[in-house]
Amino acid sequence: MIWPRVWNVLRHPSFVWVAGAVTVVVLAGVIYLGKVVTATPGYAIGQIETAITHNNGTKLAYYADGAGIARQVVDETTDWLVTHRGLGAIAGLEGVDEARGTRGKVQAAKLAMLEALNRSLSAELNNRRPDTAGIAERVVRTLCATAPLARITGGEHFDVTAVGQPVVSDRTAQIAVTLQYRELQVDIPIAIDMEQAGRRWRVVGVSGLSHALDVVNTAQAERQAIDNRSVAERVAATLEVGSPTVEREAHGRKQTTYLLHLPLTNHSADTVIGVMLALRTRASEAAPAMELEVQHPIAGGTTSPEVWRFDEPTSKPSAVAAILAHPDRLVVRVRDLVIDSAGQADTMWTAGRRSGGS
């Protein structure tokens, strides 16, 4: 019989000792492996996703410095905004108008935007409504829809298209992330910063934010230039501005009348119902232009000989007289143009403004 022999082997003291040793080694290996697996950046990222999914704020705070990350995003983005777009970019935020000096206004803006960002992130992370977007998509979406980033992104969309493996160096790690600017099809690289404290890895910040904002700004500027060129070409194809001429009539020693003649030709089939022109001289391109307005219809395929009259004092030369004194130096550009397209006013803006219906 085989079973009595097996039983005798199992009861042998040496077998019991060996089996016990093997069990201890296996248990030690399991414990060690568990510590190795949990002490990795990848494990920490997984725990952050779990914490957000289950609204576990304690676990989230353990594996991510949310307050520090939000403060870094606000600080870097606000500084970038003020540097590239001036104090006007933070005007209207709570406390900014009352603050004194540039530093005070910037600090007030940061406090206001940090509070708003924390509220938005808390609301999103506590959101239990069904959402097909991943955790990363939701966080990026919230950041881009809230000041200060919203003042740069303008409500447009950024998708997470690639997430790299953690690259560990001593007690720090970085995870490369690629965002795609959906409307402009531009890739934007950033990196998630992690630090190790004991066996725990923790997300502590974001690298490359200023560079990412530069990429977004350049892409938007290129789009604006294309839009402006497109609108300018459309305006030029619609309305031709002829060469200006000036008549001068002296009325004694007190007053001089200047008559500015300017032919405007409408090459389109639609009726032009409003024109705003900018008049300056070649020597004063940087100076404010004098505005000339046309408020009557110019039918398609016709030329309208426009005339503006300026009565200026002779004894005290004015800025208008200085401009009109040299007709050969005059430069006229279309600033605004309104056409009647199928019974609906359609404004074509130039001078850096976008076209749109009115």
C-alpha positions as CSV (number, residue, x, y, z in Angstrom):
1,M,0.0,0.0,0.0
2,I,1.3,3.5,-1.0
3,W,-0.4,5.7,1.6
4,P,1.3,4.2,4.7
5,R,4.7,4.9,3.1
6,V,3.7,8.5,2.3
7,W,2.5,9.0,5.8
8,N,5.7,7.8,7.2
9,V,7.7,10.3,5.0
10,L,5.5,13.2,6.1
11,R,5.9,12.2,9.8
12,H,9.7,12.1,9.5
13,P,11.3,14.9,11.6
14,S,13.7,16.0,8.8
15,F,10.8,16.5,6.3
16,V,8.9,18.6,8.8
17,W,11.9,20.8,9.3
18,V,12.5,21.2,5.6
19,A,8.8,22.0,4.9
20,G,8.8,24.6,7.7
21,A,11.9,26.2,6.3
22,V,10.5,26.4,2.8
23,T,7.3,27.9,4.1
24,V,9.2,30.6,6.0
25,V,11.2,31.4,2.8
26,V,8.1,31.6,0.7
27,L,6.4,33.9,3.2
28,A,9.4,36.1,3.4
29,G,9.6,36.3,-0.4
30,V,5.9,37.3,-0.6
31,I,6.4,40.0,2.0
32,Y,9.6,41.3,0.3
33,L,7.9,41.2,-3.1
34,G,4.9,43.1,-1.7
35,K,7.2,45.8,-0.3
36,V,9.1,46.1,-3.6
37,V,5.9,46.3,-5.7
38,T,4.3,48.9,-3.4
39,A,7.4,51.0,-3.2
40,T,7.3,52.0,-6.9
41,P,6.2,55.2,-8.7
42,G,3.8,53.1,-10.8
43,Y,2.1,51.7,-7.6
44,A,1.6,55.2,-6.3
45,I,0.0,56.4,-9.5
46,G,-2.4,53.4,-9.4
47,Q,-3.3,54.3,-5.8
48,I,-4.0,57.9,-6.8
49,E,-6.4,56.7,-9.5
50,T,-8.1,54.4,-7.0
51,A,-8.4,57.2,-4.5
52,I,-10.0,59.5,-7.0
53,T,-12.3,56.8,-8.3
54,H,-13.5,56.0,-4.8
55,N,-13.4,59.6,-3.5
56,N,-10.8,58.6,-0.8
57,G,-9.3,61.9,0.1
58,T,-7.0,60.4,2.8
59,K,-5.4,58.0,0.3
60,L,-5.1,60.8,-2.3
61,A,-3.3,63.1,0.1
62,Y,-1.0,60.3,1.1
63,Y,0.2,59.7,-2.5
64,A,-0.2,63.2,-4.0
65,D,0.6,66.7,-2.7
66,G,-2.6,68.2,-4.3
67,A,-2.3,71.6,-2.5
68,G,1.4,72.0,-3.6
69,I,0.6,71.0,-7.2
70,A,-2.3,73.5,-7.4
71,R,-0.1,76.2,-5.9
72,Q,2.7,75.5,-8.4
73,V,0.3,75.6,-11.4
74,V,-1.2,78.9,-10.2
75,D,2.2,80.5,-9.4
76,E,3.9,79.6,-12.7
77,T,0.9,80.3,-14.9
78,T,0.2,83.7,-13.3
79,D,3.8,84.7,-13.6
80,W,3.8,83.6,-17.2
81,L,0.6,85.6,-17.9
82,V,1.9,88.8,-16.4
83,T,5.2,88.5,-18.2
84,H,3.7,87.8,-21.6
85,R,0.4,89.6,-21.5
86,G,0.7,92.3,-18.8
87,L,-1.3,93.1,-15.7
88,G,-4.4,93.4,-17.9
89,A,-4.5,89.6,-18.0
90,I,-5.3,89.4,-14.3
91,A,-7.6,92.5,-14.1
92,G,-11.0,91.9,-12.6
93,L,-9.9,89.1,-10.3
94,E,-10.9,89.4,-6.6
95,G,-8.6,91.7,-4.7
96,V,-6.5,92.7,-7.7
97,D,-8.0,96.2,-8.3
98,E,-7.6,97.1,-4.6
99,A,-4.0,95.8,-4.3
100,R,-1.2,98.3,-4.6
101,G,1.8,97.8,-6.9
102,T,2.6,95.1,-9.3
103,R,3.7,92.6,-6.7
104,G,0.6,93.2,-4.6
105,K,-1.7,92.7,-7.6
106,V,0.1,89.5,-8.7
107,Q,-0.2,88.1,-5.2
108,A,-3.9,89.0,-5.0
109,A,-4.5,87.3,-8.3
110,K,-2.7,84.2,-7.2
111,L,-4.7,83.9,-4.1
112,A,-8.0,84.4,-6.0
113,M,-7.1,81.9,-8.7
114,L,-5.8,79.3,-6.2
115,E,-9.1,79.4,-4.3
116,A,-11.1,79.0,-7.5
117,L,-8.9,76.2,-8.7
118,N,-9.1,74.3,-5.5
119,R,-12.9,74.6,-5.5
120,S,-13.1,73.3,-9.1
121,L,-10.7,70.4,-8.5
122,S,-12.6,69.4,-5.3
123,A,-15.9,69.5,-7.1
124,E,-14.6,67.4,-10.0
125,L,-12.9,64.8,-7.8
126,N,-16.1,64.5,-5.7
127,N,-18.2,64.2,-8.9
128,R,-19.9,60.8,-8.9
129,R,-21.7,61.3,-12.2
130,P,-20.9,58.9,-15.0
131,D,-18.0,60.1,-17.1
132,T,-16.3,58.3,-19.9
133,A,-13.1,60.3,-19.6
134,G,-10.2,58.9,-17.7
135,I,-8.9,60.3,-14.4
136,A,-6.1,62.2,-16.2
137,E,-8.5,63.6,-18.8
138,R,-10.8,64.9,-16.0
139,V,-8.0,66.6,-14.1
140,V,-6.6,68.2,-17.3
141,R,-10.1,69.3,-18.4
142,T,-10.7,70.9,-15.0
143,L,-7.3,72.7,-14.9
144,C,-7.8,74.1,-18.4
145,A,-11.3,75.3,-17.7
146,T,-10.3,77.2,-14.6
147,A,-8.3,80.4,-14.1
148,P,-5.4,80.9,-14.6
149,L,-5.0,78.3,-17.4
150,A,-8.5,79.2,-18.8
151,R,-7.2,82.7,-19.6
152,I,-4.7,81.1,-21.9
153,T,-6.6,78.1,-23.3
154,G,-9.8,80.0,-23.9
155,G,-12.0,77.0,-23.3
156,E,-10.3,74.9,-26.0
157,H,-9.5,71.2,-25.5
158,F,-6.3,69.4,-24.5
159,D,-6.3,65.6,-24.6
160,V,-3.8,63.2,-22.9
161,T,-2.4,61.2,-25.8
162,A,0.7,59.5,-24.2
163,V,1.9,58.7,-20.7
164,G,5.5,57.3,-20.4
165,Q,7.0,54.9,-17.8
166,P,8.4,56.4,-14.6
167,V,12.1,57.3,-15.0
168,V,13.7,56.9,-11.6
169,S,16.9,58.8,-10.5
170,D,17.9,58.3,-6.9
171,R,14.9,59.3,-4.9
172,T,13.1,61.2,-7.6
173,A,11.1,60.2,-10.7
174,Q,9.5,61.8,-13.7
175,I,6.7,60.5,-15.9
176,A,6.5,62.1,-19.3
177,V,3.0,63.1,-20.5
178,T,2.0,64.4,-23.9
179,L,-1.1,66.6,-24.3
180,Q,-2.5,67.4,-27.7
181,Y,-4.1,70.8,-28.4
182,R,-7.1,69.4,-30.1
183,E,-8.2,72.5,-32.1
184,L,-4.6,73.1,-33.4
185,Q,-3.2,69.6,-33.5
186,V,-0.1,70.6,-31.5
187,D,1.7,68.2,-29.1
188,I,2.6,69.7,-25.7
189,P,5.1,67.8,-23.5
190,I,5.0,68.1,-19.7
191,A,6.2,65.8,-16.9
192,I,4.8,64.6,-13.6
193,D,7.4,65.0,-10.7
194,M,7.6,62.4,-8.0
195,E,9.6,62.0,-4.8
196,Q,10.3,59.1,-2.5
197,A,9.8,59.4,1.2
198,G,10.7,56.1,2.9
199,R,9.0,53.4,0.8
200,R,6.3,55.7,-0.4
201,W,6.4,57.5,-3.7
202,R,4.4,60.8,-4.0
203,V,3.4,63.1,-6.8
204,V,4.7,66.6,-5.9
205,G,4.6,68.7,-9.0
206,V,4.6,69.3,-12.7
207,S,7.7,70.1,-14.9
208,G,7.8,72.0,-18.2
209,L,4.7,74.1,-17.5
210,S,6.2,77.4,-18.7
211,H,7.5,75.7,-21.9
212,A,4.1,74.2,-22.5
213,L,2.5,77.6,-22.2
214,D,5.0,79.0,-24.7
215,V,4.0,76.2,-27.1
216,V,0.3,77.0,-26.7
217,N,1.0,80.8,-27.1
218,T,3.0,80.3,-30.3
219,A,0.3,78.0,-31.8
220,Q,-2.4,80.5,-31.0
221,A,-0.3,83.4,-32.4
222,E,0.2,81.5,-35.7
223,R,-3.5,80.8,-35.9
224,Q,-4.3,84.4,-35.3
225,A,-1.8,85.5,-38.0
226,I,-3.5,83.1,-40.5
227,D,-6.9,84.4,-39.5
228,N,-5.9,88.0,-39.8
229,R,-4.2,87.4,-43.2
230,S,-7.4,85.6,-44.4
231,V,-9.6,88.4,-43.3
232,A,-7.3,91.0,-44.7
233,E,-7.3,89.2,-48.1
234,R,-11.1,89.1,-48.0
235,V,-11.4,92.8,-47.2
236,A,-8.9,93.7,-49.9
237,A,-10.9,91.6,-52.5
238,T,-14.1,93.4,-51.4
239,L,-13.1,97.0,-51.0
240,E,-10.4,98.9,-52.9
241,V,-9.2,102.1,-51.4
242,G,-8.0,104.6,-54.0
243,S,-5.3,107.2,-53.7
244,P,-6.2,110.1,-51.4
245,T,-6.0,113.7,-52.6
246,V,-6.4,116.9,-50.5
247,E,-7.8,120.3,-51.4
248,R,-6.9,123.3,-49.3
249,E,-9.0,126.4,-49.1
250,A,-7.9,129.4,-47.0
251,H,-10.5,131.6,-45.4
252,G,-8.6,134.6,-44.4
253,R,-6.0,134.3,-41.7
254,K,-8.2,132.5,-39.1
255,Q,-9.3,129.3,-40.8
256,T,-8.2,126.8,-43.4
257,T,-10.5,124.1,-44.9
258,Y,-9.1,120.8,-46.0
259,L,-11.1,118.5,-48.2
260,L,-9.9,114.9,-48.2
261,H,-11.0,113.0,-51.3
262,L,-10.9,109.2,-51.3
263,P,-12.5,106.8,-53.9
264,L,-13.8,103.5,-52.5
265,T,-14.6,100.8,-54.9
266,N,-16.8,97.8,-53.9
267,H,-15.7,94.8,-56.0
268,S,-18.1,92.4,-54.5
269,A,-21.7,91.6,-55.5
270,D,-22.9,92.5,-52.0
271,T,-23.6,96.0,-50.7
272,V,-21.1,97.6,-48.3
273,I,-23.1,99.3,-45.6
274,G,-20.3,100.5,-43.3
275,V,-16.6,101.3,-43.4
276,M,-14.1,102.4,-40.8
277,L,-10.8,103.7,-42.1
278,A,-7.5,104.5,-40.4
279,L,-5.6,107.5,-41.8
280,R,-2.0,108.3,-40.9
281,T,1.3,109.3,-42.6
282,R,4.1,107.1,-43.5
283,A,6.3,108.9,-41.0
284,S,3.9,108.3,-38.1
285,E,3.1,104.6,-38.3
286,A,3.5,104.2,-34.6
287,A,1.2,107.2,-33.8
288,P,-2.5,106.8,-33.3
289,A,-4.4,106.9,-36.6
290,M,-7.2,109.3,-37.4
291,E,-10.5,107.5,-38.0
292,L,-12.7,108.1,-41.0
293,E,-16.1,106.6,-41.2
294,V,-18.5,105.8,-44.1
295,Q,-22.1,105.3,-43.0
296,H,-23.9,105.0,-46.3
297,P,-24.4,102.0,-48.7
298,I,-21.9,101.4,-51.5
299,A,-23.6,99.1,-54.0
300,G,-21.7,96.1,-55.4
301,G,-19.6,96.9,-58.5
302,T,-19.6,100.7,-57.9
303,T,-17.2,103.4,-56.8
304,S,-18.1,105.9,-54.2
305,P,-16.1,109.2,-54.2
306,E,-15.9,110.0,-50.5
307,V,-15.1,113.5,-49.2
308,W,-14.3,114.6,-45.6
309,R,-14.2,118.2,-44.7
310,F,-11.9,119.6,-41.9
311,D,-12.0,123.2,-40.8
312,E,-8.8,123.9,-38.9
313,P,-7.5,127.2,-37.3
314,T,-4.7,128.8,-39.4
315,S,-3.0,130.5,-36.5
316,K,-2.5,127.2,-34.5
317,P,-1.7,124.2,-36.6
318,S,-3.5,121.1,-35.5
319,A,-2.7,117.4,-35.8
320,V,-5.2,117.0,-38.6
321,A,-3.6,119.8,-40.5
322,A,-0.2,118.2,-40.0
323,I,-1.4,115.0,-41.5
324,L,-3.2,116.5,-44.4
325,A,-0.4,118.9,-45.3
326,H,1.4,116.1,-47.1
327,P,-1.1,114.1,-49.3
328,D,1.7,112.2,-50.9
329,R,2.6,110.7,-47.5
330,L,-0.9,109.6,-46.5
331,V,-1.6,105.9,-45.8
332,V,-5.2,104.7,-45.5
333,R,-6.1,101.2,-44.3
334,V,-9.5,99.5,-43.8
335,R,-10.1,99.0,-40.1
336,D,-13.7,97.7,-40.1
337,L,-15.9,96.6,-43.0
338,V,-19.6,95.7,-42.9
339,I,-21.4,94.2,-45.8
340,D,-25.0,93.3,-46.4
341,S,-24.8,89.6,-47.2
342,A,-28.2,88.2,-48.2
343,G,-30.0,90.7,-45.9
344,Q,-27.7,90.0,-42.9
345,A,-24.9,92.3,-41.7
346,D,-21.6,90.5,-41.9
347,T,-18.6,92.3,-40.2
348,M,-15.2,91.6,-41.5
349,W,-12.7,92.9,-39.0
350,T,-9.1,93.8,-39.8
351,A,-6.4,95.4,-37.6
352,G,-5.9,92.1,-35.7
353,R,-9.6,91.5,-34.9
354,R,-11.5,88.4,-35.9
355,S,-14.3,88.3,-38.4
356,G,-17.8,87.5,-37.2
357,G,-21.5,88.2,-37.6
358,S,-23.0,91.3,-36.2
